Amino acid sequence: MNEDEFAELALGVDSDFTRLFTGMPGESETEREARTDAAADVLVDLHREDPALAAFAERLLSAAPVPLRRPAVIRRTASVERVAA
């Protein structure tokens, strides 16, 4: 059982909920800012309504890899040097 399956069974949350707090690889800076703003709003409600779920969401938020961007691909072209024999 992975963490998403555990959260769904134990806390009643789905993968969309966890992605709100962890993000998605390749998201842009604008997408990340919008997502974290929404996550902060959700956390305010969770602290009031479900402290255990709020604690889980905060752990997800703090464990999210930063930055959540795909690494740049560096392409190199092969060069051929001719050496006098």
C-alpha positions in Angstrom: 0.0 0.0 0.0 1.5 3.4 -1.0 0.9 6.7 0.7 -1.9 7.7 -1.7 -3.8 4.5 -1.0 -3.3 4.9 2.8 -4.5 8.5 2.7 -7.6 7.5 0.7 -8.5 4.7 3.0 -7.6 6.3 6.3 -8.4 9.9 5.7 -10.9 9.8 2.9 -8.8 11.9 0.5 -7.9 11.1 -3.1 -4.9 11.8 -5.3 -6.2 15.2 -6.4 -6.1 16.2 -2.8 -2.5 15.1 -2.4 -1.4 16.7 -5.7 -2.8 20.0 -4.3 -0.2 19.9 -1.6 2.6 18.2 -3.4 2.4 19.6 -6.9 3.2 18.1 -10.2 6.6 17.7 -11.9 6.9 20.2 -14.7 4.4 22.8 -13.3 5.3 26.3 -14.1 6.1 29.0 -11.5 2.6 30.5 -12.1 0.9 27.1 -11.7 2.9 26.5 -8.5 1.9 29.9 -7.1 -1.8 29.3 -7.8 -1.7 25.8 -6.4 0.1 26.9 -3.2 -2.4 29.8 -2.7 -5.3 27.3 -3.1 -3.6 24.9 -0.7 -3.1 27.7 1.9 -6.9 28.5 1.7 -7.8 24.8 2.1 -5.4 24.5 5.1 -7.2 27.3 6.9 -10.5 25.4 6.6 -8.9 22.0 7.5 -7.4 23.4 10.7 -10.9 24.4 11.8 -12.7 21.3 10.5 -10.2 18.4 10.6 -6.9 19.0 12.4 -5.6 15.5 11.6 -6.2 16.0 7.9 -4.6 19.5 8.2 -1.5 17.9 9.8 -1.3 15.4 6.9 -1.7 18.1 4.3 1.1 20.2 6.0 3.4 17.2 5.9 2.7 16.8 2.2 3.3 20.5 1.6 6.6 20.4 3.4 7.7 17.2 1.7 7.0 18.4 -1.8 10.1 18.4 -4.0 11.3 21.9 -4.8 11.4 23.0 -7.5 8.8 20.9 -9.2 10.2 21.3 -12.7 11.4 18.8 -15.1 15.2 19.1 -15.5 16.4 20.8 -18.6 17.7 18.6 -21.3 21.1 19.6 -22.5 21.8 18.6 -26.0 25.3 18.4 -27.2 26.4 18.1 -30.7 29.3 15.9 -31.5 32.2 17.7 -33.1 34.9 15.9 -35.0 38.4 17.2 -34.8 40.8 16.2 -37.5 44.3 15.4 -36.3 47.2 15.4 -38.7 48.7 11.9 -39.0 
